[in-house]
Amino acid sequence: MTNEQYKEAVEWLFVQAPNYQIDGQKAYKPGLDNITKLCDFFGNPQEKIKCIHIGGTNGKGSSSNMLASVLQESGYKIGLYNSPHLIDFTERIKVNGKNCDKQFVYNFIQKLKNLPEDIRPSFFEFTTIMAFEYFYQQNVDFAIIEVGLGGRLDSTNIIKPLVAAITNVQLDHQNILGDTIEEIAREKAGIVKSNIPIISGDENEVVKNIIKKKAEKENAPFIDATLLKTDLKSDLRGNYQKKNIRVVLGLIEELRNLNFIISDDNIEKGLLNVHQNTGFIGRWFEFSQNPLTICDTGHNQAGLEYVFAQLNSIEKHKHIVLGFVNDKKIDEVMKILPENSEFYFAKPSIHRGRHPQDYEDLLIDAKIFYKIFDSVQNAYLSAKERCTNEEMIFIGGSNFVVGEFLEKNLELYK
């Protein structure tokens, strides 16, 4: 297999299988019927591996990578399934921080062409079974599985994990999951299963009670991570990581209760070496120091509020590169933009990317200094040209914006 053949196979997969990341709601296939047929077809590899399930609106990626790092420090072989990818498809499926083998991806995509007529998977469904099969073949000790969207009807919900967690519940994907926090919380709580411990990281009593009631109904131990006290820190920056650390500690305690060996030293080292152990980037990622350049994939209202609040705490003039997809409520984002900033709005180069000209009236109403660009890279280069070493650059608003930025510039990262 050549690199060109690999690229062609992945491009074919993007075209053949409906892909939520690109096409939005019309590509979303709720329910477990399809993934059940897929798993049956491939011999149910998800039943042959020990899984840990992590859901929630924000913090899934950070929490799952922190946990993976701690378990790797403990000597375990760890499979990690995250989405979306920032640069290359293989980022979605990792074993001990190493991206999935491209030859395996290529071979597995060929099998998609031979599926029975009654199985027509979405992109995420096919990627999910690919992860299960890879982790089984790699003989991992644990497979950490991140929920794709929601929980109850998400294709990852076919697993029966050792332990599960819901990091938090915020308004996001309302067109699919519901218009209220309560509705979304019930969808997220769909990953709670009979007798399997569930860690809850949300401080909102309404959310907490919904998850707790579902746990009681399923006779599942309920662990409130917000009550855990810790001074532990992680190399994943961002003030919001303090909450994710508590969720990870809750998961670790339940694994210890199942007699898995994880020392306090493993925990401390694991949390401090997430980048090194898992290759995880994109969350308050410091790309450079001169000038200070940060990127963060926070993209829903709650995630952006955390990120913008942290930006406001930095006493520097800011050059902020932002881009959004079509379903983003940009009028809400305008209300929370960081102060003392110049803005560079760009269209993410995907089908769902929204051109800033479409919402320029909101930019005018916001009375901010802004420029509009056709690409993320041009926006970044303009910001870099204007920015002095005493100022800073921020890139975000969407996973796709950060992915584009890193794809173009990561080789320059020191």
C-alpha positions, 0 to 999 in steps of 0.5 A, spaced: 500 500 500 502 506 498 501 513 501 497 515 495 492 509 496 491 510 503 489 517 502 484 515 496 481 509 501 480 514 506 477 519 501 473 514 498 470 513 506 468 520 507 464 520 500 461 513 501 459 514 508 454 519 511 459 523 515 456 528 521 462 532 521 462 534 514 454 534 512 451 535 519 444 532 521 443 529 515 448 524 516 446 522 523 444 515 524 441 515 531 440 508 534 444 501 535 441 497 529 446 498 524 452 498 529 449 491 532 449 488 525 456 491 523 459 488 530 455 482 528 458 481 521 465 482 524 464 477 530 463 482 536 470 485 537 467 490 542 465 484 547 472 481 547 476 487 550 475 491 556 472 498 555 471 504 559 466 509 556 466 517 557 461 521 555 459 529 556 458 535 552 465 538 553 471 535 556 471 528 553 477 528 549 481 531 555 478 526 560 479 520 556 487 522 554 488 523 561 486 517 563 489 513 558 496 517 560 495 514 567 493 507 565 499 507 560 504 510 566 501 504 570 504 499 565 497 497 561 496 497 554 491 502 552 486 503 546 483 510 545 478 512 541 476 519 540 473 524 535 474 528 530 481 528 528 485 534 527 489 532 521 489 525 519 484 520 520 488 515 524 488 520 530 481 517 532 484 510 533 490 510 538 494 504 542 499 507 547 499 514 543 501 511 537 496 512 531 492 507 528 496 503 522 495 506 516 495 499 512 490 496 517 485 502 516 486 501 508 485 494 509 479 495 513 476 500 508 476 495 503 471 490 507 466 496 507 465 495 500 463 488 501 458 489 507 451 486 506 446 490 502 442 491 509 448 494 512 449 501 510 453 505 516 455 512 517 462 514 517 462 514 525 459 507 525 464 504 521 470 508 524 467 505 531 467 498 529 474 499 526 476 501 533 473 495 536 477 491 531 483 494 532 483 494 539 482 487 539 487 485 534 492 489 538 490 485 545 489 492 549 488 491 556 483 497 556 479 501 550 477 508 552 471 509 548 469 516 547 462 518 545 461 521 539 454 525 539 449 524 545 449 517 548 443 513 548 443 512 541 450 513 539 453 507 536 459 507 542 453 505 546 453 498 544 459 496 549 458 494 556 464 498 559 467 496 566 466 503 568 463 510 565 463 517 566 459 523 564 464 529 564 458 535 564 452 537 560 451 543 556 447 546 550 450 543 544 447 539 538 440 542 540 437 540 533 439 533 535 439 532 542 433 537 545 432 544 546 433 544 554 439 542 559 434 536 561 433 533 555 440 533 553 442 530 560 437 524 559 440 523 552 447 523 555 445 519 561 443 513 556 450 511 557 448 509 564 448 501 564 445 496 569 450 495 575 456 499 572 459 505 576 457 512 573 462 518 574 458 524 574 462 531 573 457 536 572 456 541 578 449 543 575 444 540 580 439 539 575 443 535 571 446 531 577 439 529 579 438 526 572 444 522 572 443 520 579 436 517 578 438 513 571 443 510 576 438 508 581 434 505 576 439 501 573 442 499 580 449 503 578 453 506 583 453 513 582 460 517 584 459 525 584 466 527 582 465 534 584 466 532 591 473 530 590 478 534 593 485 534 589 491 539 588 493 534 582 495 538 575 496 536 568 500 538 562 493 539 559 493 547 560 486 550 561 483 552 567 477 547 565 482 541 566 481 542 574 474 539 573 476 534 568 482 531 573 476 530 578 472 525 573 479 522 571 480 520 579 473 518 579 474 513 574 481 511 577 478 509 583 473 505 580 478 501 576 482 500 583 476 497 586 476 492 580 483 490 583 487 494 577 493 496 580 494 504 579 499 507 584 499 515 586 505 516 582 502 513 576 496 518 577 501 524 578 506 522 572 500 520 568 497 527 568 503 531 567 505 527 561 499 527 557 502 530 551 508 525 551 504 519 552 498 520 548 500 525 543 493 529 544 493 536 542 488 542 541 486 543 548 489 550 550 495 548 546 501 553 546 504 553 539 509 558 540 511 563 546 514 569 541 509 571 540 504 567 545 500 563 540 494 558 543 489 554 540 483 551 543 478 546 540 472 549 544 466 550 540 460 550 543 457 556 548 459 553 554 466 551 551 467 558 548 465 561 555 471 557 559 476 559 553 474 566 553 474 567 560 481 565 560 483 569 555 480 575 559 485 573 564 491 574 560 493 581 560 496 582 553 493 585 547 490 579 543 489 577 535 484 572 535 482 568 529 475 564 529 471 560 524 465 557 525 460 551 522 453 553 519 449 550 525 453 555 530 449 560 534 454 566 532 449 571 535 450 568 542 458 568 541 458 575 539 456 577 546 462 573 550 468 575 545 474 577 549 476 584 551 482 588 548 482 584 542 482 584 534 479 579 530 480 575 524 474 571 522 475 565 517 471 560 513 473 553 515 475 549 509 469 544 509 462 543 506 459 546 513 464 551 514 460 558 514 463 564 511 464 570 515 460 574 510 454 571 512 454 574 519 458 580 518 452 584 520 453 581 527 460 583 527 458 590 525 453 590 531 458 588 535 462 594 534 469 590 534 475 591 530 475 585 525 477 582 518 474 577 514 478 571 510 477 566 505 482 561 509 484 560 516 491 560 514 491 567 511 487 569 517 493 566 521 498 570 517 495 576 517 494 576 525 502 574 526 504 580 521 500 585 526 502 581 532 508 583 536 512 579 541 508 583 547 501 581 544 498 574 543 494 570 538 489 565 539 486 560 534 479 557 535 472 557 534 471 550 531 475 543 531 476 544 523 479 551 524 484 548 529 485 542 525 487 547 519 491 551 523 495 545 525 496 541 518 499 548 515 503 549 521 505 544 526 512 542 523 514 549 525 512 547 532 518 547 537 
